[in-house]
């Protein structure tokens, strides 16, 4: 199997900050807005280099989304950033009416997503945001796996004409993808080829899937790992090509069971290739206070639980 090297833990929000700065250098239409979270969103370098293109909106996320939509209508490319819970759940009506319904060219920069927000607890964590954003017609949903891919995805989002929900996180996580690989919206990335089972993963779970694949190799189980960095639009062709080879699958995501990547993959397989499918997700529950590592383990979102799910899936193969 292909070996990936962790070049050092980096938070994916910093990948967004680096990508935003690069996108701003490439295109003067790129502007940044945040709701009193410049440091948390890693927008500081952009604000320093382009002070006239940075807008501090204060703790007023609904207004920020409206301002971003207005800027988009004037030809700007606004990145409106906040915690994932606030930029999705708190302002869902504004996102629906002013961004999705109007198909305005707004990029929703969603930091501190998932359970790995950690110590801030359930009120600030969101495990429902992918479901909310997937439901909006025309909304692109991206959940990259590490610093490098988040930087590349941010640059790609700036080039894309239309609304984008870009999801990333707070903690330092392994950085292992090729820093020179451009990001293609709508493309699934085969990280490791295998023949016995496919693990579809997104975000922080991609690295855990790769760790699980390495462990299972010692048991003689060949695991194909597919990084679904773009959840919507889904690369159905790549999904089906993989499962037609392995004939069974596991879906791993840092999100609740309802409306996430698991249900999306299940729908595709039910319509085209019904086969054994297992799920790794946060279930039907809210988050809680704890360290990111402890919460990932408590919610079953780690390599060990992926290994168990693969064993279950393979045992169900006909």
SULWO-V629085 format. One record per residue. N is the residue number from 1. RES is the residue in one letter. SS is DSSP state (@ for helix, = for strand, . for the rest). OMEGA is omega as a letter, one per 30 degrees, with the letter a starting at -180 (999 if undefined). D_LAST is the distance of its C-alpha to the last C-alpha in Angstrom with 1 decimal. Layout:
# SULWO-V629085
{{N	RES	SS	OMEGA	D_LAST} {N	RES	SS	OMEGA	D_LAST}}
This chain:
# SULWO-V629085
{{1	X	.	l	24.8} {2	X	.	a	27.6} {3	X	.	l	30.0} {4	X	.	a	31.7} {5	X	.	l	35.1} {6	X	.	a	36.4} {7	X	.	l	39.9} {8	X	.	a	41.1} {9	X	.	l	40.2} {10	X	=	l	41.4} {11	X	=	a	41.1} {12	X	@	l	39.5} {13	X	@	l	42.5} {14	X	@	l	44.7} {15	X	@	l	42.5} {16	X	@	a	43.3} {17	X	@	l	47.0} {18	X	@	l	47.1} {19	X	@	l	45.3} {20	X	@	l	47.7} {21	X	@	l	50.7} {22	X	@	l	49.5} {23	X	@	l	48.8} {24	X	@	l	52.2} {25	X	@	a	53.9} {26	X	@	a	52.3} {27	X	.	a	53.0} {28	X	.	l	56.1} {29	X	.	a	54.5} {30	X	=	l	52.1} {31	X	=	a	53.3} {32	X	=	l	52.0} {33	X	=	l	52.5} {34	X	=	a	51.6} {35	X	.	l	52.4} {36	X	.	a	54.3} {37	X	.	a	51.4} {38	X	.	a	52.6} {39	X	.	a	51.9} {40	X	.	l	48.5} {41	X	.	a	47.4} {42	X	.	l	48.9} {43	X	.	a	51.1} {44	X	@	a	54.2} {45	X	@	l	54.4} {46	X	@	a	54.0} {47	X	@	l	56.7} {48	X	@	a	59.0} {49	X	@	a	58.8} {50	X	.	a	58.7} {51	X	@	a	60.6} {52	X	@	l	61.5} {53	X	@	l	57.8} {54	X	=	a	56.7} {55	X	=	l	57.2} {56	X	=	a	57.1} {57	X	.	a	56.4} {58	X	.	a	56.8} {59	X	.	a	54.6} {60	X	.	a	54.2} {61	X	@	a	50.7} {62	X	@	l	51.1} {63	X	@	a	54.3} {64	X	@	l	52.6} {65	X	@	l	49.9} {66	X	@	l	52.6} {67	X	@	l	54.7} {68	X	@	l	51.8} {69	X	@	l	51.2} {70	X	@	l	54.9} {71	X	@	l	54.9} {72	X	@	l	52.0} {73	X	@	l	54.0} {74	X	.	l	56.8} {75	X	.	l	54.7} {76	X	.	l	53.7} {77	X	=	a	50.3} {78	X	=	l	50.1} {79	X	=	a	47.8} {80	X	=	a	48.1} {81	X	=	l	46.9} {82	X	=	l	46.4} {83	X	=	a	43.9} {84	X	@	a	40.6} {85	X	@	a	41.4} {86	X	@	a	44.7} {87	X	@	l	43.9} {88	X	@	a	41.0} {89	X	@	a	41.7} {90	X	@	a	45.4} {91	X	.	a	46.3} {92	X	@	a	43.5} {93	X	@	l	46.0} {94	X	@	l	47.8} {95	X	@	a	44.7} {96	X	@	a	43.6} {97	X	@	a	47.0} {98	X	@	a	48.6} {99	X	@	a	45.8} {100	X	@	a	42.8} {101	X	.	l	44.8} {102	X	.	a	47.4} {103	X	.	l	45.0} {104	X	.	a	47.4} {105	X	.	a	46.8} {106	X	.	l	46.3} {107	X	=	l	44.1} {108	X	=	a	43.2} {109	X	=	a	43.0} {110	X	=	a	41.0} {111	X	=	l	41.6} {112	X	.	a	40.7} {113	X	.	l	37.4} {114	X	.	a	34.8} {115	X	@	a	35.1} {116	X	@	l	36.6} {117	X	@	l	39.9} {118	X	@	a	40.3} {119	X	@	a	43.6} {120	X	@	l	44.8} {121	X	.	a	42.4} {122	X	.	a	40.7} {123	X	.	a	43.4} {124	X	.	l	43.1} {125	X	.	l	39.4} {126	X	.	l	37.1} {127	X	.	a	33.4} {128	X	.	a	33.7} {129	X	@	l	35.3} {130	X	@	l	32.3} {131	X	@	a	31.7} {132	X	@	a	35.4} {133	X	@	l	35.7} {134	X	@	a	32.5} {135	X	.	a	34.0} {136	X	.	l	37.2} {137	X	.	l	37.3} {138	X	.	a	37.9} {139	X	.	l	37.5} {140	X	=	a	35.8} {141	X	=	a	34.0} {142	X	=	l	33.8} {143	X	.	a	32.6} {144	X	.	a	33.3} {145	X	.	a	32.2} {146	X	.	a	35.4} {147	X	@	a	39.2} {148	X	@	a	39.0} {149	X	@	l	36.4} {150	X	@	l	38.3} {151	X	@	a	41.5} {152	X	@	a	40.1} {153	X	@	l	38.4} {154	X	@	l	41.8} {155	X	@	l	43.6} {156	X	@	l	41.0} {157	X	@	l	41.5} {158	X	@	a	45.2} {159	X	@	a	44.8} {160	X	.	a	42.5} {161	X	.	l	44.4} {162	X	.	a	43.1} {163	X	.	a	42.1} {164	X	=	l	39.8} {165	X	=	a	38.5} {166	X	=	a	38.3} {167	X	=	l	36.7} {168	X	.	a	37.6} {169	X	.	a	38.5} {170	X	.	a	41.2} {171	X	.	l	40.2} {172	X	=	a	40.3} {173	X	=	l	36.9} {174	X	.	l	35.9} {175	X	.	a	37.1} {176	X	.	a	35.0} {177	X	.	a	34.6} {178	X	.	a	36.9} {179	X	.	a	40.2} {180	X	.	a	41.0} {181	X	.	l	37.9} {182	X	.	a	38.8} {183	X	.	l	36.6} {184	X	.	l	35.2} {185	X	.	l	34.6} {186	X	.	a	31.3} {187	X	.	l	29.7} {188	X	.	a	26.6} {189	X	=	l	27.1} {190	X	=	a	24.5} {191	X	=	a	25.8} {192	X	=	l	23.5} {193	X	.	l	21.2} {194	X	.	a	17.8} {195	X	.	a	14.6} {196	X	.	a	12.0} {197	X	=	l	12.6} {198	X	=	l	15.4} {199	X	=	l	18.0} {200	X	=	a	20.3} {201	X	=	l	23.6} {202	X	.	l	27.2} {203	X	.	a	30.5} {204	X	.	a	31.0} {205	X	@	l	27.3} {206	X	@	l	26.8} {207	X	@	l	28.7} {208	X	@	l	26.8} {209	X	@	l	23.5} {210	X	@	l	25.1} {211	X	@	l	26.2} {212	X	@	l	22.7} {213	X	@	l	21.4} {214	X	@	l	24.2} {215	X	@	a	23.5} {216	X	@	l	19.8} {217	X	@	l	21.0} {218	X	.	l	22.8} {219	X	.	a	19.6} {220	X	.	l	18.1} {221	X	.	a	15.8} {222	X	.	a	16.7} {223	X	=	l	17.2} {224	X	=	l	18.5} {225	X	=	a	21.1} {226	X	=	l	22.3} {227	X	=	l	25.6} {228	X	.	a	26.0} {229	X	.	l	29.7} {230	X	=	l	30.4} {231	X	=	l	28.7} {232	X	=	f	30.6} {233	X	.	a	30.6} {234	X	.	l	26.9} {235	X	.	a	25.9} {236	X	@	a	23.2} {237	X	@	l	23.1} {238	X	@	l	22.4} {239	X	@	a	19.7} {240	X	@	l	17.8} {241	X	@	a	18.5} {242	X	@	a	17.0} {243	X	@	l	13.6} {244	X	@	l	13.4} {245	X	@	a	13.6} {246	X	@	l	11.6} {247	X	.	l	8.8} {248	X	.	a	9.4} {249	X	=	l	13.0} {250	X	=	l	15.8} {251	X	=	a	19.2} {252	X	=	a	22.3} {253	X	.	l	25.7} {254	X	.	a	29.1} {255	X	.	l	29.3} {256	X	.	a	28.7} {257	X	.	a	25.6} {258	X	.	l	27.4} {259	X	.	a	27.9} {260	X	.	a	26.8} {261	X	@	a	24.5} {262	X	@	l	21.4} {263	X	@	l	22.2} {264	X	@	l	23.1} {265	X	@	a	19.8} {266	X	@	l	17.9} {267	X	@	l	20.2} {268	X	@	a	19.6} {269	X	@	l	15.8} {270	X	@	a	16.3} {271	X	@	a	18.7} {272	X	@	a	17.0} {273	X	.	l	13.3} {274	X	.	a	11.6} {275	X	.	a	8.8} {276	X	.	a	8.7} {277	X	=	l	12.4} {278	X	=	a	14.9} {279	X	=	l	18.6} {280	X	=	l	21.6} {281	X	.	a	24.9} {282	X	.	l	28.1} {283	X	.	a	26.9} {284	X	.	a	29.6} {285	X	.	l	32.7} {286	X	.	l	35.7} {287	X	.	l	36.5} {288	X	.	a	39.1} {289	X	.	l	41.6} {290	X	.	l	40.7} {291	X	.	l	40.3} {292	X	@	a	37.5} {293	X	@	a	35.8} {294	X	@	a	36.1} {295	X	@	l	34.8} {296	X	@	l	31.7} {297	X	@	a	30.9} {298	X	@	a	31.8} {299	X	.	l	29.6} {300	X	.	a	26.6} {301	X	.	a	27.0} {302	X	.	a	26.9} {303	X	@	a	25.1} {304	X	@	l	24.4} {305	X	@	l	22.7} {306	X	@	l	20.6} {307	X	@	l	19.5} {308	X	@	l	18.5} {309	X	@	l	16.5} {310	X	@	l	14.7} {311	X	@	l	13.9} {312	X	@	a	12.6} {313	X	@	a	10.4} {314	X	@	l	9.0} {315	X	@	a	8.4} {316	X	.	a	6.4} {317	X	.	l	3.8} {318	X	.	999	0.0}}
